[in-house]
Amino acid sequence: MKRFLLAALLATVGFNASAVVMDFNSLTGNNGDVNRGKHYEEDGFQLDTTGTNGFASIHSGSVGYDGNTGFFNNNINGVTVLTKIGGGLFSLDSIGLDSLDGGYQVTVTFTGTLLNGSTTSTEFRTNSANNLQTFNFGTSFDNVTSVRWTQASPYHSFDNINVTAQVPEPGTVAMLGLGLLAFTAARRKSAKK
């Protein structure tokens, strides 16, 4: 019940959309695959993995290079988690996928966590050509708090993650604060009964 009331309160607050593309283009100028650690940030978003090998970027000279600087989770069955830096809502609009070593089809399942804790998921399958393909998520990945996917065999790389951050409109932060105070006061009052 508490989550429902909080979600209803947040739904009344106005938000502006701020679209960005995580394209890894700032990582150019390298050759082969380059280790990038377990945490990566770009354009207000972050990618995390608990796998020991972290992430790697793909550059010319790599067997997986398709003409774009790509990214991959360098862990077998490693989970990639996309979130907004500092938390918050965002929409995952599209992503580019390719087979890591080229020449075979890859299936990747994405799971998004919504504000109320429920999840949504979708699956994309690439063709066998060594080229980046763009896949659109539609509205089912709007207003998520995180999106996760697994580096399962056969392996994949990704690029051009199109995300839209939900940014509170000017003046609505104060309104949200007042609403949360009222919510807390009502909760305390009902707890005393």
GROMACS elastic network, one bead per residue, 0.5 to 0.9 nm:
[ bonds ]
;  ai    aj funct       b0    kb
    1     4     6  0.50942   500
    1     5     6  0.63253   500
    1     6     6  0.86912   500
    2     5     6  0.52433   500
    2     6     6  0.62020   500
    2     7     6  0.85473   500
    2   187     6  0.89186   500
    3     6     6  0.51046   500
    3     7     6  0.59700   500
    3     8     6  0.84673   500
    3   115     6  0.84754   500
    3   116     6  0.60549   500
    3   117     6  0.85561   500
    4     7     6  0.50953   500
    4     8     6  0.60859   500
    4     9     6  0.85950   500
    4   116     6  0.69155   500
    5     8     6  0.50408   500
    5     9     6  0.61721   500
    5    10     6  0.86687   500
    5   183     6  0.82009   500
    6     9     6  0.50297   500
    6    10     6  0.62085   500
    6    11     6  0.85455   500
    6   116     6  0.87493   500
    6   180     6  0.80101   500
    6   183     6  0.80314   500
    7    10     6  0.50953   500
    7    11     6  0.60558   500
    7    12     6  0.88624   500
    7   115     6  0.69100   500
    7   116     6  0.66313   500
    8    11     6  0.50308   500
    8    12     6  0.66676   500
    9    12     6  0.55030   500
    9    13     6  0.70693   500
    9   176     6  0.76787   500
    9   179     6  0.70729   500
    9   180     6  0.79919   500
    9   183     6  0.88014   500
   10    13     6  0.53369   500
   10    14     6  0.85143   500
   10   176     6  0.73339   500
   11    14     6  0.77802   500
   12   176     6  0.88383   500
   13   168     6  0.73636   500
   13   169     6  0.81003   500
   13   172     6  0.61727   500
   13   173     6  0.82204   500
   13   175     6  0.77485   500
   13   176     6  0.67474   500
   14   167     6  0.85732   500
   14   168     6  0.60857   500
   14   169     6  0.56346   500
   14   170     6  0.87844   500
   14   172     6  0.65181   500
   15   166     6  0.57644   500
   15   167     6  0.52413   500
   15   169     6  0.50228   500
   15   170     6  0.88176   500
   15   172     6  0.82827   500
   16   165     6  0.81470   500
   16   166     6  0.59166   500
   16   167     6  0.50967   500
   16   168     6  0.60735   500
   16   169     6  0.57274   500
   17    90     6  0.86191   500
   17   164     6  0.59674   500
   17   165     6  0.56858   500
   17   166     6  0.50917   500
   17   167     6  0.61279   500
   17   168     6  0.87433   500
   18   163     6  0.82934   500
   18   164     6  0.52703   500
   18   165     6  0.50822   500
   18   166     6  0.66628   500
   18   167     6  0.70519   500
   19    91     6  0.89771   500
   19   162     6  0.71618   500
   19   163     6  0.57059   500
   19   165     6  0.62694   500
   19   166     6  0.89936   500
   20    43     6  0.66276   500
   20    44     6  0.84865   500
   20   161     6  0.81964   500
   20   162     6  0.59625   500
   20   163     6  0.55950   500
   20   164     6  0.62556   500
   20   165     6  0.79910   500
   21    24     6  0.89005   500
   21    42     6  0.87918   500
   21    43     6  0.75136   500
   21   160     6  0.57059   500
   21   161     6  0.54026   500
   21   163     6  0.63057   500
   21   164     6  0.86981   500
   22    25     6  0.83174   500
   22    41     6  0.89912   500
   22    42     6  0.62125   500
   22    43     6  0.66948   500
   22    45     6  0.80434   500
   22   159     6  0.71351   500
   22   160     6  0.53412   500
   22   162     6  0.65570   500
   22   163     6  0.79088   500
   23    26     6  0.80789   500
   23    42     6  0.86076   500
   23    68     6  0.88055   500
   23    69     6  0.76347   500
   23    70     6  0.77057   500
   23   159     6  0.56222   500
   23   161     6  0.65862   500
   23   162     6  0.85969   500
   24    27     6  0.56488   500
   24    28     6  0.78036   500
   24    42     6  0.78040   500
   24    57     6  0.80776   500
   24    68     6  0.88918   500
   24    69     6  0.62093   500
   24    70     6  0.67442   500
   24    71     6  0.74849   500
   24   159     6  0.72103   500
   24   160     6  0.77304   500
   25    28     6  0.57311   500
   25    68     6  0.82216   500
   25    69     6  0.62800   500
   25    70     6  0.86276   500
   26    29     6  0.87913   500
   26    69     6  0.89996   500
   27    30     6  0.74208   500
   27    57     6  0.76761   500
   27    59     6  0.87677   500
   27    69     6  0.72853   500
   28    31     6  0.86722   500
   28    59     6  0.72819   500
   28    69     6  0.67059   500
   29    59     6  0.79772   500
   29    60     6  0.89861   500
   30    33     6  0.81998   500
   30    34     6  0.75877   500
   30    58     6  0.85498   500
   30    59     6  0.60479   500
   30    60     6  0.74886   500
   31    34     6  0.76829   500
   31    58     6  0.78093   500
   31    59     6  0.51004   500
   31    60     6  0.53290   500
   31    61     6  0.55276   500
   31    62     6  0.70861   500
   32    57     6  0.82512   500
   32    58     6  0.60749   500
   32    59     6  0.50346   500
   32    60     6  0.58597   500
   32    63     6  0.79195   500
   32    64     6  0.88329   500
   32    65     6  0.81742   500
   33    56     6  0.60778   500
   33    57     6  0.55167   500
   33    59     6  0.61329   500
   33    60     6  0.85961   500
   33    61     6  0.81951   500
   33    62     6  0.60636   500
   33    64     6  0.87550   500
   34    55     6  0.84694   500
   34    56     6  0.51689   500
   34    57     6  0.52236   500
   34    58     6  0.67457   500
   34    59     6  0.79463   500
   35    53     6  0.79369   500
   35    54     6  0.72108   500
   35    55     6  0.60774   500
   35    57     6  0.66880   500
   35    74     6  0.84329   500
   36    39     6  0.75767   500
   36    40     6  0.71602   500
   36    54     6  0.66655   500
   36    55     6  0.51900   500
   36    56     6  0.50918   500
   36    57     6  0.68301   500
   37    40     6  0.72507   500
   37    48     6  0.89315   500
   37    49     6  0.88184   500
   37    52     6  0.87352   500
   37    53     6  0.71561   500
   37    55     6  0.55314   500
   37    56     6  0.74406   500
   38    47     6  0.80058   500
   38    48     6  0.56720   500
   38    49     6  0.53260   500
   38    50     6  0.66479   500
   38    51     6  0.72040   500
   38    52     6  0.76055   500
   38    53     6  0.73412   500
   38    55     6  0.59403   500
   38    73     6  0.88857   500
   39    46     6  0.70313   500
   39    47     6  0.57456   500
   39    49     6  0.68090   500
   39    54     6  0.74358   500
   39    55     6  0.77339   500
   40    45     6  0.84448   500
   40    46     6  0.54989   500
   40    47     6  0.51710   500
   40    48     6  0.66302   500
   40    55     6  0.81340   500
   41    44     6  0.69505   500
   41    45     6  0.56965   500
   41    47     6  0.64866   500
   41    48     6  0.89612   500
   41    85     6  0.78284   500
   42    45     6  0.55047   500
   42    46     6  0.63775   500
   42    47     6  0.86987   500
   43    46     6  0.83982   500
   44    84     6  0.61906   500
   44    85     6  0.55309   500
   44    86     6  0.86663   500
   44   165     6  0.84505   500
   45    82     6  0.71709   500
   45    83     6  0.58610   500
   45    85     6  0.50321   500
   45    86     6  0.87335   500
   45   163     6  0.86013   500
   45   165     6  0.88592   500
   46    81     6  0.80358   500
   46    82     6  0.57853   500
   46    83     6  0.55360   500
   46    84     6  0.61056   500
   46    85     6  0.58834   500
   47    55     6  0.89172   500
   47    80     6  0.65402   500
   47    81     6  0.54993   500
   47    83     6  0.67207   500
   47    84     6  0.89237   500
   48    54     6  0.81542   500
   48    55     6  0.84473   500
   48    79     6  0.82027   500
   48    80     6  0.58133   500
   48    81     6  0.51924   500
   48    82     6  0.67611   500
   48    83     6  0.84038   500
   49    52     6  0.83455   500
   49    53     6  0.89856   500
   49    54     6  0.62492   500
   49    55     6  0.76460   500
   49    73     6  0.75731   500
   49    75     6  0.88178   500
   49    78     6  0.67625   500
   49    79     6  0.57670   500
   49    80     6  0.51368   500
   49    81     6  0.64157   500
   50    53     6  0.86391   500
   50    54     6  0.72559   500
   50    78     6  0.72344   500
   50    79     6  0.72362   500
   50    80     6  0.82855   500
   51    54     6  0.55811   500
   51    55     6  0.85852   500
   51    73     6  0.82025   500
   51    74     6  0.77737   500
   51    75     6  0.56675   500
   51    76     6  0.83159   500
   51    77     6  0.85285   500
   51    78     6  0.55253   500
   51    79     6  0.74886   500
   52    74     6  0.85174   500
   52    75     6  0.71256   500
   52    78     6  0.88911   500
   53    56     6  0.84959   500
   53    73     6  0.80703   500
   53    74     6  0.56144   500
   53    75     6  0.58517   500
   54    72     6  0.89026   500
   54    73     6  0.63299   500
   54    74     6  0.57603   500
   54    75     6  0.68731   500
   54    78     6  0.85774   500
   55    71     6  0.70690   500
   55    72     6  0.56822   500
   55    74     6  0.51644   500
   55    75     6  0.78953   500
   55    80     6  0.89326   500
   56    70     6  0.85239   500
   56    71     6  0.57936   500
   56    72     6  0.55275   500
   56    73     6  0.65112   500
   56    74     6  0.61285   500
   57    69     6  0.67352   500
   57    70     6  0.55853   500
   57    72     6  0.64184   500
   57    73     6  0.89984   500
   57   157     6  0.89008   500
   58    61     6  0.85328   500
   58    62     6  0.63052   500
   58    63     6  0.86836   500
   58    64     6  0.67413   500
   58    65     6  0.58691   500
   58    66     6  0.88342   500
   58    68     6  0.79521   500
   58    69     6  0.54413   500
   58    71     6  0.59298   500
   58    72     6  0.77991   500
   58   157     6  0.84260   500
   59    62     6  0.58543   500
   59    64     6  0.81699   500
   59    65     6  0.57402   500
   59    66     6  0.86029   500
   59    67     6  0.80823   500
   59    68     6  0.73409   500
   59    69     6  0.54178   500
   59    70     6  0.72272   500
   60    63     6  0.82632   500
   60    64     6  0.86285   500
   60    65     6  0.56979   500
   60    66     6  0.81783   500
   60    67     6  0.73123   500
   60    68     6  0.83830   500
   60    69     6  0.80481   500
   61    64     6  0.85573   500
   61    65     6  0.70645   500
   62    65     6  0.52740   500
   62    66     6  0.89444   500
   62   101     6  0.86735   500
   63    66     6  0.84759   500
   63   100     6  0.79160   500
   63   101     6  0.56707   500
   63   102     6  0.74157   500
   64    70     6  0.85342   500
   64    98     6  0.83870   500
   64    99     6  0.73282   500
   64   100     6  0.50005   500
   64   102     6  0.59691   500
   64   130     6  0.77435   500
   64   157     6  0.79337   500
   65    68     6  0.66291   500
   65    69     6  0.72317   500
   65    70     6  0.73689   500
   65   100     6  0.82452   500
   65   101     6  0.82303   500
   65   102     6  0.85463   500
   65   130     6  0.83672   500
   65   131     6  0.87660   500
   66    69     6  0.80203   500
   66    70     6  0.82572   500
   66    98     6  0.83686   500
   66   102     6  0.84639   500
   66   130     6  0.62811   500
   66   131     6  0.55674   500
   66   132     6  0.69500   500
   67    70     6  0.88369   500
   67   131     6  0.82014   500
   67   132     6  0.88314   500
   68   132     6  0.82180   500
   68   159     6  0.79807   500
   69   159     6  0.74848   500
   70    98     6  0.89974   500
   70   157     6  0.63055   500
   70   158     6  0.57549   500
   70   159     6  0.51162   500
   70   160     6  0.83756   500
   71   157     6  0.55226   500
   71   158     6  0.53922   500
   71   159     6  0.62349   500
   72    75     6  0.88122   500
   72    80     6  0.88862   500
   72   100     6  0.77664   500
   72   151     6  0.81050   500
   72   155     6  0.86871   500
   72   156     6  0.67850   500
   72   158     6  0.62111   500
   72   159     6  0.87606   500
   73    76     6  0.80795   500
   73    77     6  0.88105   500
   73    78     6  0.63632   500
   73    79     6  0.75527   500
   73    80     6  0.67010   500
   73   150     6  0.83264   500
   73   151     6  0.62653   500
   73   155     6  0.89696   500
   73   156     6  0.83563   500
   73   157     6  0.76370   500
   74    78     6  0.73198   500
   74   151     6  0.79662   500
   75    79     6  0.81831   500
   75   151     6  0.68912   500
   75   152     6  0.89688   500
   76    79     6  0.89067   500
   76   150     6  0.85469   500
   76   151     6  0.60037   500
   76   152     6  0.63633   500
   76   153     6  0.75586   500
   76   155     6  0.82872   500
   77   150     6  0.56775   500
   77   153     6  0.78067   500
   78   149     6  0.84222   500
   78   150     6  0.55903   500
   78   151     6  0.52428   500
   78   152     6  0.76181   500
   79   148     6  0.65570   500
   79   149     6  0.55866   500
   79   151     6  0.63448   500
   80   147     6  0.81778   500
   80   148     6  0.54113   500
   80   149     6  0.53832   500
   80   150     6  0.61693   500
   80   151     6  0.76745   500
   81   146     6  0.67295   500
   81   147     6  0.57141   500
   81   149     6  0.68440   500
   81   150     6  0.89996   500
   82   145     6  0.87538   500
   82   146     6  0.56037   500
   82   147     6  0.51794   500
   82   148     6  0.62724   500
   82   149     6  0.88717   500
   83    86     6  0.83973   500
   83    87     6  0.66119   500
   83    88     6  0.79592   500
   83    89     6  0.85632   500
   83    90     6  0.81256   500
   83   144     6  0.87896   500
   83   145     6  0.64726   500
   83   147     6  0.68439   500
   84    87     6  0.50437   500
   84    88     6  0.60567   500
   84    89     6  0.72948   500
   84    90     6  0.70728   500
   84   145     6  0.75755   500
   84   146     6  0.76824   500
   84   165     6  0.75372   500
   85    88     6  0.79309   500
   87   145     6  0.70604   500
   87   146     6  0.86666   500
   88   143     6  0.87730   500
   88   144     6  0.82002   500
   88   145     6  0.59208   500
   88   146     6  0.87864   500
   88   165     6  0.80695   500
   88   166     6  0.74603   500
   88   167     6  0.86307   500
   89   114     6  0.84806   500
   89   115     6  0.76435   500
   89   142     6  0.83716   500
   89   143     6  0.51040   500
   89   144     6  0.54046   500
   89   145     6  0.50312   500
   89   146     6  0.81342   500
   89   164     6  0.88699   500
   89   165     6  0.64805   500
   89   166     6  0.55544   500
   89   167     6  0.82572   500
   90   141     6  0.84533   500
   90   142     6  0.65511   500
   90   144     6  0.54967   500
   90   145     6  0.65283   500
   90   146     6  0.81294   500
   90   163     6  0.67768   500
   90   164     6  0.54619   500
   90   166     6  0.53209   500
   90   167     6  0.87800   500
   91   139     6  0.81302   500
   91   140     6  0.88567   500
   91   141     6  0.56649   500
   91   143     6  0.51883   500
   91   144     6  0.60646   500
   91   145     6  0.86279   500
   91   162     6  0.85706   500
   91   163     6  0.55901   500
   91   164     6  0.50348   500
   91   165     6  0.65111   500
   91   166     6  0.77404   500
   92    95     6  0.81096   500
   92   112     6  0.88341   500
   92   136     6  0.85702   500
   92   137     6  0.67137   500
   92   138     6  0.83980   500
   92   139     6  0.87205   500
   92   141     6  0.55925   500
   92   142     6  0.64569   500
   92   143     6  0.83773   500
   92   144     6  0.78686   500
   92   147     6  0.80623   500
   92   161     6  0.76641   500
   92   162     6  0.62605   500
   92   164     6  0.65878   500
   92   165     6  0.89165   500
   93   135     6  0.86222   500
   93   136     6  0.59012   500
   93   137     6  0.53938   500
   93   138     6  0.65027   500
   93   139     6  0.79675   500
   93   141     6  0.72596   500
   93   142     6  0.78284   500
   93   161     6  0.78062   500
   93   162     6  0.53659   500
   93   163     6  0.55863   500
   93   164     6  0.72276   500
   94   134     6  0.66628   500
   94   135     6  0.54103   500
   94   137     6  0.56282   500
   94   138     6  0.81491   500
   94   160     6  0.78215   500
   94   161     6  0.60300   500
   94   162     6  0.51449   500
   94   163     6  0.73586   500
   95   133     6  0.81486   500
   95   134     6  0.55899   500
   95   135     6  0.55238   500
   95   136     6  0.68218   500
   95   137     6  0.82633   500
   95   158     6  0.69982   500
   95   159     6  0.64241   500
   95   160     6  0.56309   500
   95   162     6  0.61778   500
   95   163     6  0.89008   500
   96   132     6  0.57112   500
   96   133     6  0.51655   500
   96   135     6  0.62360   500
   96   157     6  0.83590   500
   96   158     6  0.54082   500
   96   160     6  0.55351   500
   96   161     6  0.67053   500
   96   162     6  0.89607   500
   97   106     6  0.85545   500
   97   108     6  0.86678   500
   97   124     6  0.87349   500
   97   125     6  0.87172   500
   97   126     6  0.69485   500
   97   131     6  0.82891   500
   97   132     6  0.54504   500
   97   133     6  0.53793   500
   97   134     6  0.64885   500
   97   135     6  0.75808   500
   97   156     6  0.67480   500
   97   157     6  0.58597   500
   97   159     6  0.65735   500
   97   160     6  0.87683   500
   98   101     6  0.85872   500
   98   102     6  0.73351   500
   98   105     6  0.83773   500
   98   106     6  0.74304   500
   98   126     6  0.65712   500
   98   127     6  0.82840   500
   98   128     6  0.86240   500
   98   129     6  0.82893   500
   98   130     6  0.66420   500
   98   131     6  0.60010   500
   98   133     6  0.64319   500
   98   155     6  0.87843   500
   98   156     6  0.55929   500
   98   157     6  0.53511   500
   98   158     6  0.63617   500
   98   159     6  0.85828   500
   99   103     6  0.71345   500
   99   104     6  0.64260   500
   99   105     6  0.66399   500
   99   106     6  0.59158   500
   99   126     6  0.75050   500
   99   127     6  0.86087   500
   99   128     6  0.75852   500
   99   129     6  0.82233   500
   99   130     6  0.67172   500
   99   131     6  0.80754   500
   99   132     6  0.83869   500
   99   154     6  0.74770   500
   99   155     6  0.60540   500
   99   157     6  0.60333   500
   99   158     6  0.87240   500
  100   103     6  0.89654   500
  100   106     6  0.88771   500
  100   130     6  0.85570   500
  100   154     6  0.80217   500
  100   155     6  0.54321   500
  100   157     6  0.51047   500
  100   158     6  0.87286   500
  101   104     6  0.81043   500
  101   130     6  0.79072   500
  101   154     6  0.89514   500
  101   155     6  0.76840   500
  101   156     6  0.78815   500
  101   157     6  0.88005   500
  102   105     6  0.85070   500
  102   128     6  0.71117   500
  102   129     6  0.65688   500
  102   131     6  0.78425   500
  102   156     6  0.88964   500
  103   127     6  0.85139   500
  103   129     6  0.53966   500
  103   130     6  0.57670   500
  104   126     6  0.82792   500
  104   127     6  0.70382   500
  104   129     6  0.69123   500
  104   130     6  0.80225   500
  104   154     6  0.78468   500
  105   125     6  0.66809   500
  105   126     6  0.52530   500
  105   127     6  0.50660   500
  105   129     6  0.79398   500
  105   154     6  0.77143   500
  106   124     6  0.81311   500
  106   125     6  0.54969   500
  106   126     6  0.53278   500
  106   127     6  0.74148   500
  106   128     6  0.78351   500
  106   152     6  0.89108   500
  106   153     6  0.79730   500
  106   154     6  0.59652   500
  106   155     6  0.67726   500
  106   156     6  0.64891   500
  107   123     6  0.68048   500
  107   124     6  0.56194   500
  107   126     6  0.65798   500
  107   152     6  0.85127   500
  107   153     6  0.88658   500
  107   154     6  0.80361   500
  107   155     6  0.87633   500
  107   156     6  0.84051   500
  108   122     6  0.84947   500
  108   123     6  0.56103   500
  108   124     6  0.54585   500
  108   125     6  0.65057   500
  108   126     6  0.86114   500
  108   149     6  0.70273   500
  108   150     6  0.72438   500
  108   151     6  0.79217   500
  108   152     6  0.78331   500
  108   155     6  0.89992   500
  108   156     6  0.79538   500
  109   121     6  0.69670   500
  109   122     6  0.57501   500
  109   124     6  0.65214   500
  109   125     6  0.89215   500
  109   148     6  0.84944   500
  109   149     6  0.59394   500
  109   150     6  0.73023   500
  110   120     6  0.82732   500
  110   121     6  0.54017   500
  110   122     6  0.54541   500
  110   123     6  0.61860   500
  110   124     6  0.82950   500
  110   147     6  0.66795   500
  110   148     6  0.57951   500
  110   150     6  0.80108   500
  111   119     6  0.65404   500
  111   120     6  0.56433   500
  111   122     6  0.67881   500
  111   123     6  0.89004   500
  111   141     6  0.87394   500
  111   146     6  0.83336   500
  111   147     6  0.55069   500
  111   148     6  0.53646   500
  111   149     6  0.64914   500
  112   118     6  0.84988   500
  112   119     6  0.54370   500
  112   120     6  0.51736   500
  112   121     6  0.61122   500
  112   122     6  0.88584   500
  112   140     6  0.86234   500
  112   141     6  0.63546   500
  112   144     6  0.60634   500
  112   145     6  0.74318   500
  112   146     6  0.57027   500
  112   148     6  0.64957   500
  113   116     6  0.81717   500
  113   117     6  0.60154   500
  113   118     6  0.59609   500
  113   120     6  0.66074   500
  113   121     6  0.89050   500
  113   141     6  0.85480   500
  113   143     6  0.88299   500
  113   144     6  0.54429   500
  113   145     6  0.56897   500
  113   146     6  0.54216   500
  113   147     6  0.63499   500
  113   148     6  0.85556   500
  114   117     6  0.53626   500
  114   118     6  0.55050   500
  114   119     6  0.58024   500
  114   120     6  0.75408   500
  114   141     6  0.81969   500
  114   142     6  0.83241   500
  114   143     6  0.64524   500
  114   145     6  0.58038   500
  114   146     6  0.76270   500
  115   118     6  0.74451   500
  115   143     6  0.71464   500
  115   144     6  0.62262   500
  115   145     6  0.62073   500
  116   119     6  0.87700   500
  117   145     6  0.89256   500
  119   144     6  0.87291   500
  120   140     6  0.66871   500
  120   141     6  0.70669   500
  121   140     6  0.80845   500
  121   141     6  0.81682   500
  122   137     6  0.76920   500
  122   140     6  0.88018   500
  124   135     6  0.71020   500
  126   129     6  0.82774   500
  126   132     6  0.86463   500
  126   133     6  0.68538   500
  127   130     6  0.83267   500
  127   131     6  0.86247   500
  127   133     6  0.82150   500
  128   131     6  0.85079   500
  129   132     6  0.86477   500
  132   157     6  0.87699   500
  132   158     6  0.79294   500
  132   159     6  0.78458   500
  134   159     6  0.89608   500
  134   160     6  0.82867   500
  137   140     6  0.67962   500
  137   141     6  0.61984   500
  137   142     6  0.87265   500
  138   141     6  0.66229   500
  138   142     6  0.78402   500
  139   142     6  0.52302   500
  139   143     6  0.88737   500
  140   143     6  0.86098   500
  140   144     6  0.89731   500
  141   144     6  0.61397   500
  141   147     6  0.84689   500
  142   164     6  0.86415   500
  143   165     6  0.86585   500
  143   166     6  0.76053   500
  144   147     6  0.72933   500
  151   154     6  0.82055   500
  151   155     6  0.59142   500
  151   156     6  0.67776   500
  151   157     6  0.87911   500
  152   155     6  0.57132   500
  152   156     6  0.80147   500
  153   156     6  0.81680   500
  158   161     6  0.77814   500
  168   171     6  0.81790   500
  168   172     6  0.62510   500
  168   173     6  0.64994   500
  169   172     6  0.56152   500
  169   173     6  0.74876   500
  170   173     6  0.69801   500
  170   174     6  0.88193   500
  171   174     6  0.58381   500
  171   175     6  0.68201   500
  171   176     6  0.89961   500
  172   176     6  0.59386   500
  172   177     6  0.84515   500
  173   176     6  0.50336   500
  173   177     6  0.61869   500
  173   178     6  0.87219   500
  174   177     6  0.50062   500
  174   178     6  0.62726   500
  174   179     6  0.85680   500
  175   178     6  0.51758   500
  175   179     6  0.61394   500
  175   180     6  0.86450   500
  176   180     6  0.61399   500
  176   181     6  0.86185   500
  177   180     6  0.51360   500
  177   181     6  0.62344   500
  177   182     6  0.86805   500
  178   181     6  0.50600   500
  178   182     6  0.62242   500
  178   183     6  0.85655   500
  179   182     6  0.50988   500
  179   183     6  0.60948   500
  179   184     6  0.86172   500
  180   184     6  0.60762   500
  180   185     6  0.85090   500
  181   184     6  0.51088   500
  181   185     6  0.61038   500
  181   186     6  0.85664   500
  182   185     6  0.50748   500
  182   186     6  0.60918   500
  182   187     6  0.85035   500
  183   186     6  0.52261   500
  183   187     6  0.61651   500
  183   188     6  0.87237   500
  184   187     6  0.50193   500
  184   188     6  0.61900   500
  184   189     6  0.85910   500
  185   188     6  0.51497   500
  185   189     6  0.61463   500
  185   190     6  0.86862   500
  186   189     6  0.50714   500
  186   190     6  0.62391   500
  186   191     6  0.86033   500
  187   190     6  0.52505   500
  187   191     6  0.61799   500
  187   192     6  0.88618   500
  188   191     6  0.50094   500
  188   192     6  0.64199   500
  189   192     6  0.53968   500
  189   193     6  0.69838   500
  190   193     6  0.54717   500
